[in-house]
Amino acid sequence: MGGVGEPSGEPGPREGPARLGEPLPTFYWEQIRLHNQPGDRWLVIESRVYDISRWALRHPGGSLPLGHFGAEDATDAFHAFHRDLSFVRKFLQPLLIGQLAPEEPRRDESQNVQLVQDFRALHQAAKDMKLFEPNHTFYILVWGQILGMEVLAWLIIYLFGSGWVPSTVATLFLAISQMHSWFMEHDLGHSSVFKKSEWNSLAQQFVMGHLKGFSSHWWNFRHFQHHAKPNVFCKDPDVAAAPIFLLGEISVEYGRKKRRYLPYNHQHLYFFLIGAPLLTLVNFEVDNLIHMLVWRQWRDLFWAASFYSRFFLSYLPFYSFSGVLLLYVAVRVLESHWFVWVTQMSHIPKDMGYEKHRDWFSSQLATTCNVESSLILDWFTGHLNFQIEHHLFPTMPRHNYHRVAPLVQALCAKHGLVYDVKPLFTALGDIVRTLKKSGNSWLETYLQQ
């Protein structure tokens, strides 16, 4: 197993991609795992070995999600992220350098082979049921709601003036529009609305840029990493909360290293002051602007500028400049609370730590949970109360989550896995309880000699 090629000692492969018509060189995991560095990275997909070292920088989903699967079997992630596999395989072919040796296991030995096979059968069953096909009427209604709330907010101020009551109602309508724009952006980012990627891209830039004032490139850069390795430190940017908040294994690590930048045993309390209200208003705003400037996303910068121009020009006839700014801050704070509680109730209380190299199904199941469904809750969360299904099938339109959920539950029951569904207020409370538990873990470790 020491060299490239068959065990008989045949010469190794030449540099570069495999040529059509020639037998593919064989590789062992021992060799593949050596190629997991920036500029030298291999992937295994469907038992074939690909050198993605140069392609990673041109990958439409960004280089980091690819890097997170470096030297691993990325078959299920590949299927999960791409709707048109035949199209994507055209880009893979020039990167092909070999195949796994026949006697090699197709994935990490710690992974449940039968579970992986059953999940792939489930994925195919969902395709056969056409659950990856969007219902365009549903998305037309979503568009109508977003734009309708924007118009209603302006009409309220126009008809009733800029007093406290109409301003409060307008703030609520604008927050609803902003939050459901997140949900729409979420759908577009996963390419589940339009079949043509260029239409998805244009619609995403309009929603994220003109309707929200953010960069679609920035959002994809963050969000694809989150889906690739949810709740994995150094790979999922959504859990990079330190040194403000400590979660999971990080809390013990900070305690052991005697790090005390904040009173972390009280983080469940200051979360209400600087966590939920300031995420989109401060963290996202700053991170988004830096990203556009560093990555030179001038088109996204133009779209974002069009949002701010429209917002201020729409309300300057009714308020002073400072009044419009206050309206904007109020909308962002309300939106931020909504965003944080909806997204984090399914992630923060779940398993959070360093890379464990689990199979796709086990990884997504361990790091997400669902919240009980109802028509109102489905609307309020944008169907993100079905986080398990969303993470297992990221390109599936959200209106189909309830249809695939029974199949996922059956697979969990077959393998004795927990399909975690919580009542809404239990899920919300678990955010605070988890922050408190992590803070106490930090303090206990910190005080140890």
Buried (B, 14 or more C-beta within 10 A) or exposed (E): EEEBBEEEEEEEBEEEBBEEEEEBBBBBBEBBEEBBEEEEBBBBBBBBBBBBBEBBEEBEBBBBBBBBBBBBBBBBBBBBBBBEEEEBBEEBEEBBBBBBBEEBEBBEEEBBEEBBEBBBEBBEEBBEEEBBEBEEEBBEEBBEBBEBBBEBBBEBBBEEEBEEEBBEBBBBBBBBBBBBBBBBBBBBBBBBBBEEEEEBBBBBBBBBBBBBBBBBBBBBBBBBBBBBBBBBBEBBBBBBBBEBBBBBBBBBBBBEEEBBEBEBBEBBEBBEEBBBBBBBBEBBBEBBBEBBEEEEBEBBBEBBEBBEEBBBEBBEEBBEEEBBEBBBEBBBBBBBBBBBBBBBBBBBBBBBBEEEEBBBBBBBBBBBBBBEBEEEBBBBBBBBBBBBBBBBBBBBBBBBBEBBBEBBBEBBEEBEBEBBBBEBEBBBBBBBEBBBBBBBBBBEBBEEE
